Amino acid sequence: MWGNMMTHMGDYGWGHMLFGGLMMVLFWGAVIGLAVFLVRGLTRGRGEVGDGISQRRPTALELLQERYARGEIDQQDYEQRKRDLMH
């Protein structure tokens, strides 16, 4: 029984086994790649996990207020730049 089966597989058995193994690796690679793609797509654009608040960039006025608070600019410069930003 085994002898007859091995005789028949001897002609093309290894080629089919290699092709089947390669196809299995490609299939599972595609499944895992699709899962990673979906997870990244669904979580893109969200803030830090757990805080519920998305990160945003500060406005120009907020940056100006920070510079004034740190003492990088004086009050006169702050007022002038603030007027410029409001117009």
N, C-alpha and C positions, 0 to 999 in steps of 0.2 A: 504494500500500500504506500508506504513512505517513499519507497524507491521509485515508484511510478510518478508520484507527485513531484519529487525532486528532479526527475528527468524532464518533466514538462516545464518546471520553473527555471530550469537551467538555461533555457533559450532567452527568456525575457524577464525573469523574476527580479533580478537586482535592479534593473532599470525602473520597473514599476514601484519597487520598494523605495528607491531614492526619490522618484517623482512624488510618490504619496507623502513621504516625510517632508519634502520641500513644500508641498501644498499645505500640509498641516501647519508648518511654521508660518507660512504666509497668511493663512487664515487667522491664526491666533494673534499674529502681529497686527493684522488689520482690525480685529476686534478690540484689542488693547489700545491701539492708536485712536480708534473712533471714540472709545470711552474717555480717553484723555482729552481729546478735542472737545467733546461735549461738556465735560466738567469745566474746562477752561473757559468755554464760551458762556456757560451759565454763571460763572463766578466773576467774570470780567466786569469792571466798573463799580464794584462794590467796595466799601470801605474796609477797614481792618475787621477781622473776624471777632465778633463778640461785643463791639462797641455800638453797633447799630447806626453809626454816623459815618457818612462817606466823607473822604478827605476832599477839601476844596482849596483852591489857591486864594491867597489874600488879595483884596482889592488894592488899587493904587492908594486910596485914602488910608486904608489900614496900614500899609507899609509906611506911609508918610507919618502917621501917628506913632508908629513904633520908633522911627528914626528920631522924632522929637522927644519921645519918652526916654530914649537912650542918651540924649544929649548930643547927637550927631549934628543937628541943626538948631539954630536959635529960634525964638518966637517969631521974629520978623520974617525969617525965611520960611518958617512953617506956614504962617498966615498967607504969604504970597503964593506959595505952591498950592495951598488949599484952594485959594481963589482960582488959580489956573485950572485946577482939576474940576472945579464945579462948572466951568464954562465950556 
